[in-house]
Amino acid sequence: MPPVSPPPQLAAAPHMGFIALAPALLKEGLVPLPVKGGALDGRLFEIPDWRHWSMERRLGFIDRFIQDKGRDPQLREFAVQILIAAKVPPNQTRAAWAAILAWVQRNVRYHTEAGEQLQSPQYTLEIARTATGAADCDDMAILIGALGYSLGLPYRLVISGRKRTPQRGDPARAQYIHGPKPETLVVQTAAGTRHLPAGGPVPAE
């Protein structure tokens, strides 16, 4: 893979037009939250029952959410701009993902939130235009996934969590993977990068 230099920070994330969420996704129990200004209404959602959902259901829903929003041609246009700015050669999947990840890390502030809310990638890009725009981990995963999906890049979603087993009283750390399962999974820990069997135990931080 050819080296990829970090993409320069673009002048600003683009203004994104409104695209309604698919009715099938709204039936999952999402509650659209009003956004001051009106133009962003319908791009921020709350899921009151999120904590009762299984990990598999969460990943499946986030995947459908990514694909629904990733069909936006404006999003694809911006993803192409990121790759051009990073000088990513055509058909270099890993380099393209590296450029998208680097742009999000440099331009979207991480912050936790109360309850469980999902930001559409269009909403996250819009608030990234401000100095206080922030997103939590699932919002960043949605943005990264939607940018890649808009370009036809393959991806999988992974949640590291805890799962109770009949043999153990304490929850064991586990990986939940949605999408094609790799033979190995690359995991970043405090000790560095590790290559682990997919679906195996997750090392303690």
MOKA-V661683 format. One record per residue. N is the residue number from 0. RES is the residue in one small letter. PHI is phi in whole degrees, 0 to 359 (NA if undefined). PSI is psi in degrees with one decimal (* if undefined). NEAR is the number of other ideal C-beta (glycine too) atoms within 10 Angstrom. Layout:
# MOKA-V661683
N/RES/PHI/PSI/NEAR + N/RES/PHI/PSI/NEAR
This chain:
# MOKA-V661683
0/m/NA/128.0/9 + 1/p/293/146.9/9 + 2/p/297/145.4/6 + 3/v/240/119.0/19 + 4/s/283/145.9/11 + 5/p/304/136.4/13 + 6/p/292/141.9/22 + 7/p/294/149.8/10 + 8/q/293/122.2/11 + 9/l/292/157.6/15 + 10/a/305/-42.1/7 + 11/a/193/151.6/11 + 12/a/293/151.7/19 + 13/p/285/156.1/17 + 14/h/290/129.6/11 + 15/m/252/132.6/22 + 16/g/289/161.5/10 + 17/f/280/132.2/14 + 18/i/229/120.7/17 + 19/a/294/148.5/10 + 20/l/283/144.4/17 + 21/a/301/136.5/14 + 22/p/305/-35.6/7 + 23/a/299/-34.1/9 + 24/l/285/-35.2/16 + 25/l/296/-29.0/14 + 26/k/292/-12.4/8 + 27/e/286/-6.5/15 + 28/g/107/16.5/15 + 29/l/288/144.7/19 + 30/v/244/107.9/11 + 31/p/298/132.4/14 + 32/l/259/135.5/15 + 33/p/291/143.7/10 + 34/v/239/130.7/15 + 35/k/304/130.0/7 + 36/g/110/-21.5/8 + 37/g/81/-38.7/9 + 38/a/296/-25.7/13 + 39/l/261/4.6/19 + 40/d/304/141.5/13 + 41/g/84/10.0/19 + 42/r/244/-2.8/25 + 43/l/230/129.5/20 + 44/f/228/147.9/21 + 45/e/247/142.9/16 + 46/i/238/94.6/18 + 47/p/301/-33.6/11 + 48/d/266/14.1/9 + 49/w/307/-42.6/17 + 50/r/291/-16.2/9 + 51/h/268/-6.9/9 + 52/w/281/146.0/16 + 53/s/288/161.8/10 + 54/m/299/-39.3/17 + 55/e/297/-40.7/12 + 56/r/293/-39.3/12 + 57/r/299/-47.8/20 + 58/l/295/-41.6/20 + 59/g/297/-40.4/15 + 60/f/292/-45.8/19 + 61/i/301/-38.2/18 + 62/d/297/-45.2/18 + 63/r/293/-34.5/14 + 64/f/296/-44.4/23 + 65/i/300/-47.4/24 + 66/q/290/-34.7/14 + 67/d/297/-46.8/18 + 68/k/279/-24.5/26 + 69/g/286/-5.3/22 + 70/r/276/0.0/14 + 71/d/290/119.9/19 + 72/p/297/-27.6/10 + 73/q/295/-37.7/15 + 74/l/294/-42.3/24 + 75/r/298/-42.2/17 + 76/e/300/-41.4/11 + 77/f/290/-37.5/20 + 78/a/299/-40.0/23 + 79/v/297/-39.7/15 + 80/q/299/-39.9/14 + 81/i/298/-44.9/21 + 82/l/293/-38.0/21 + 83/i/295/-43.6/11 + 84/a/297/-33.5/16 + 85/a/273/-1.2/19 + 86/k/58/44.2/12 + 87/v/279/124.6/23 + 88/p/295/157.0/11 + 89/p/300/147.8/6 + 90/n/62/29.7/7 + 91/q/250/86.8/15 + 92/t/300/-48.7/15 + 93/r/295/-39.7/12 + 94/a/294/-36.8/18 + 95/a/295/-44.6/24 + 96/w/296/-38.7/19 + 97/a/298/-40.4/18 + 98/a/292/-42.0/24 + 99/i/296/-45.8/25 + 100/l/300/-45.2/16 + 101/a/298/-40.2/17 + 102/w/296/-44.3/27 + 103/v/296/-43.2/21 + 104/q/298/-33.0/12 + 105/r/273/-17.9/12 + 106/n/239/-8.8/19 + 107/v/239/123.3/20 + 108/r/280/134.8/13 + 109/y/275/135.9/12 + 110/h/203/147.6/11 + 111/t/283/171.8/7 + 112/e/218/161.7/14 + 113/a/277/134.4/6 + 114/g/69/-154.4/9 + 115/e/233/113.1/16 + 116/q/238/145.3/18 + 117/l/244/125.6/23 + 118/q/265/133.4/26 + 119/s/293/154.7/27 + 120/p/300/-31.5/29 + 121/q/295/-39.8/24 + 122/y/293/-44.3/24 + 123/t/298/-40.4/25 + 124/l/294/-37.7/27 + 125/e/295/-46.0/21 + 126/i/284/-17.5/20 + 127/a/294/-16.2/21 + 128/r/289/-17.5/14 + 129/t/258/162.4/11 + 130/a/288/-20.3/6 + 131/t/252/4.6/7 + 132/g/298/130.7/18 + 133/a/218/161.4/17 + 134/a/210/152.7/24 + 135/d/266/-171.2/15 + 136/c/296/-41.4/10 + 137/d/289/-32.3/19 + 138/d/294/-38.9/23 + 139/m/293/-39.3/20 + 140/a/297/-38.6/19 + 141/i/296/-44.3/24 + 142/l/296/-48.9/28 + 143/i/299/-46.4/21 + 144/g/298/-42.1/24 + 145/a/292/-37.8/27 + 146/l/297/-44.2/28 + 147/g/292/-42.4/20 + 148/y/298/-36.4/22 + 149/s/299/-22.8/24 + 150/l/260/2.0/17 + 151/g/78/20.7/10 + 152/l/280/137.8/16 + 153/p/287/148.2/10 + 154/y/204/167.1/17 + 155/r/218/154.1/15 + 156/l/254/140.0/18 + 157/v/225/131.1/18 + 158/i/244/131.9/17 + 159/s/261/120.6/15 + 160/g/215/-158.4/13 + 161/r/234/144.2/11 + 162/k/221/127.5/13 + 163/r/282/140.5/11 + 164/t/238/154.2/10 + 165/p/299/-27.5/5 + 166/q/278/-20.5/6 + 167/r/233/136.9/9 + 168/g/284/-36.7/7 + 169/d/275/144.9/7 + 170/p/296/134.9/11 + 171/a/264/144.3/13 + 172/r/292/138.9/13 + 173/a/213/163.2/17 + 174/q/247/135.6/20 + 175/y/244/121.1/16 + 176/i/241/129.9/17 + 177/h/243/124.4/18 + 178/g/115/-178.2/13 + 179/p/305/124.7/9 + 180/k/274/125.3/12 + 181/p/282/161.2/14 + 182/e/291/-31.8/7 + 183/t/227/156.0/11 + 184/l/236/133.7/19 + 185/v/272/122.5/10 + 186/v/237/131.2/16 + 187/q/268/124.3/9 + 188/t/233/175.3/12 + 189/a/299/-27.4/7 + 190/a/276/-8.1/9 + 191/g/126/-164.2/7 + 192/t/273/133.1/8 + 193/r/232/146.0/13 + 194/h/253/114.4/10 + 195/l/239/156.2/15 + 196/p/298/133.0/11 + 197/a/298/131.9/14 + 198/g/87/-1.5/12 + 199/g/276/-177.4/13 + 200/p/294/147.5/12 + 201/v/264/131.1/18 + 202/p/294/148.0/13 + 203/a/294/144.8/8 + 204/e/291/*/8
